[in-house]
Amino acid sequence: MTNAQERKAQERQARRRRIQDAARTVFTERGYAGASIELIARAAQLSVGAIYLYFRSKEDLYVSLIEDTLTVFDVEMGQLRERTETAQRLRETWDVLVRWAEKDPEGPRILRLLAQPAIRPQLSDEVVTAVSVGINRVQDHIGACVADGIHAGLYHQVNAREIADLAWSVLLGSLDAAEMHANLGLGTEPLAARTDRALRLIESALRSAVGDSLRAVA
């Protein structure tokens, strides 16, 4: 049987989830710029003051929407390593992220917002901690795939974590480039093709003599 404190925590979590669900709908319909705390409060059938009891700002609420996704990534990527052959682990892990970006374009935009210099004061410690842990876990899984390949003799001896950081940066850069081309109305290839080429370059470097230069950097 749950006590009063546990019930209160459950109720708080349920209301927080309710706010996030409403926010996700508003952000999807209006975009980040067109959304407001007032609109989100109306969608959640709560007061504006109630929203601020859970989130510091619109930015804080927006960034919090990626928390669950990063948790799902952690579980999915861990299971993937257990069931996938070593030679395919890096690619399969990469594909999880690419499929997410294709299905949920708002997700990479949230990550892009985190790069803005003035964003930190707008974010609560709770949200920053959750998102930071989630991103680190994703990079850990990428690094583990590289380390698995090294141990299996598929890749050169390199610093697996630094290669994971590089792969993460390349992926985000590929997503940025794809959106930039789309925004400017320039001819662009499918996101999967762009990101696949980036991954092939990384894998080629890990498997070939170019890996020597990567080792020197790492």
C-alpha positions, 0 to 999 in steps of 0.5 A: 500500500502506498503512503501519502508521500508516495501518492503525492509523488505519483500525482506530481509525476502524473501532472508533469506528464500531462503537461508534457503531453499537452506541450508536445501537441502544441509544439507540433502544431505551432512550432517552438516559436508559435507555442506559449505557456498560455497555450500549453496551459490551456491544452493541459486544462491547467493554470499558467501558474501550475505549469511554472510549478513544474517547469522553469520556462517554455525552454525548460518544458521543450527540452524536457520532451526529449527525456523519455526518448533518451531513456528509450534509446538507453534500453533499446541500444543495450538490447541491440548490443546483446542481439546483434553481431559485432560487425553490425552493432555500430551501424544498427545503433546509428540507425536507431538515431537516424530513424528517430530523426526522420520520425520526430524532427522536433527531437534534433531541434531540441538538441540544437536549442541546447547549443545556444549560449543563453539557454542554461539559465532557462533550464531547471537542474532536474531537466538538465541532469536528465537530458545530460545523463541521457545523452551521455548514455547514448554516447556510451553505447556508441563507444561500446560498439566501437570498443566491441569492434576493436576487441573483435579485431574489426577496428584499429586501436583508438579511443572508443569514447572519443570516436563516439563523441566524433560520431555524435557530432557528425550525426548532429551536423548531418541533421543540421545540414539536411534541415538547412538545405530544406529551409533554403529550398535547396536540392537535398538528398534523403536524410538516411542517404546523407547520414549513411554516407557519414557513417561509412566514412567513420567505419572506413576510417576505423577499418583502414589506414586512415584509422592511424590518423584517428588514433593519433588524434584520440 
